[in-house]
Amino acid sequence: MAKIRIKLVKSPIDKHKRQKLTLTALGFRKVNQVVEHEATPQIHGMLRVVQHLVQVENA
């Protein structure tokens, strides 16, 4: 499976609860933090929910 690197570039303050919980599930705690995940359909669905807050690149 391919890996993707995800970086949180905007703060989740004042965002919907669903978006905050999605970021927590992806493993984010701070702005500018980078996490790596497998490129699965579940991860892509989570990224679609918070696409305006993160930056995605292939690892």
PEJONOR-V841238 format. One record per residue. N is the residue number from 0. SS is DSSP state (alpha for helix, beta for strand, coil for the rest). D_FIRST is the distance of its C-alpha to the first C-alpha in Angstrom with 2 decimals. Layout:
n = [N	N]
ss = [SS	SS]
d_first = [D_FIRST	D_FIRST]
This chain:
n = [0	1	2	3	4	5	6	7	8	9	10	11	12	13	14	15	16	17	18	19	20	21	22	23	24	25	26	27	28	29	30	31	32	33	34	35	36	37	38	39	40	41	42	43	44	45	46	47	48	49	50	51	52	53	54	55	56	57	58]
ss = [coil	coil	beta	beta	beta	beta	beta	beta	coil	coil	coil	coil	coil	coil	coil	coil	alpha	alpha	alpha	alpha	alpha	alpha	alpha	alpha	alpha	alpha	coil	coil	coil	coil	coil	coil	coil	beta	beta	beta	beta	beta	coil	coil	alpha	alpha	alpha	alpha	alpha	alpha	alpha	alpha	alpha	coil	coil	coil	coil	beta	beta	beta	beta	beta	coil]
d_first = [0.00	3.78	6.57	9.82	13.28	15.86	19.57	22.37	25.12	27.66	29.32	28.88	32.64	34.46	31.37	30.98	30.16	27.07	25.62	26.61	25.03	21.71	21.77	22.68	19.85	17.39	19.24	21.67	25.20	26.60	26.69	24.92	22.51	18.94	16.00	12.28	9.81	6.25	6.61	7.90	11.29	13.13	12.36	13.27	16.39	17.33	17.11	19.36	21.94	22.21	21.43	24.93	24.44	21.19	19.85	16.19	14.81	11.72	11.23]
